[in-house]
Amino acid sequence: MGSLNALARRWPDWRWQSPVHPGFLAVALLMLALQAGGATIADALRYERSAIASGEVWRLVSGHFVHLGWTHCLLNVGGVVALAAILPAPLRAWRCCLLLATIIGLALFATLPSLQHYAGFSGVNYGLAALALLPRARAEATAALVLGALIVRALWQWLGGGGAADAAWLGAPPLAAAHLAGLASGAAILFLPLMRLDRLPVGPATRSELVTQPHRNAEH
């Protein structure tokens, strides 16, 4: 029991010092667990318009956490882990992901009545990329270039580029509308009070410096 208590006391400092945001690692592990659960779980959680219209509104959110197959899942898990290394330490991971997933799901339901099925975290990843890169884009050329490349890629997909090639290994063509909605949502929620960030350059050094600040903004 003593060792558990000691671990619990050290947990907040570890969380802030970690080069990879542990809250987002938990999101990645959840996606892997759901994928391991097989088609039954995926079918119960994916975005399905008729089911949502019948009252299964959780699918607006849960559909982002299940995938078409292992390739699709691992691609998005890799994306969220990479983003977790540069997202600001004070960011509340679960609140952020759930808010992005909700906004994107509602946007798809409201604007794409022909979309019957959807699954995958890529739209949320695009939103996380906006959260990570927009505050840094003015000062860092690399951040601006990566963000610009993501915007161009999403617009290219919107115009029909690469759909067949991506579908061959993902299981379906990417949904550009989800990527664009993610970018717009990520940009928008930067201005929400519950998502206020310190606007500091982020990375291992910054996380260590933030240990001296109160832990009230850490992920719970």
Secondary structure by P-SEA (a helix, b strand, c coil): caaaaaaaaaaaaaaaaccccaaaaaaaaaaaaaaaccaaaaaaccccaaaaaacccccccccccccccaaaaaaaaaaaaaaaacccccccaaaaaaaaaaaaaaaaaaccccccccccaaaaaaaaaaaaccccccccaaaaaaaaaaaaaaaaaaaccaaaaaaacccccccaaaaaaaaaaaaaaccccccccccccccaaaaaaacccccccccc
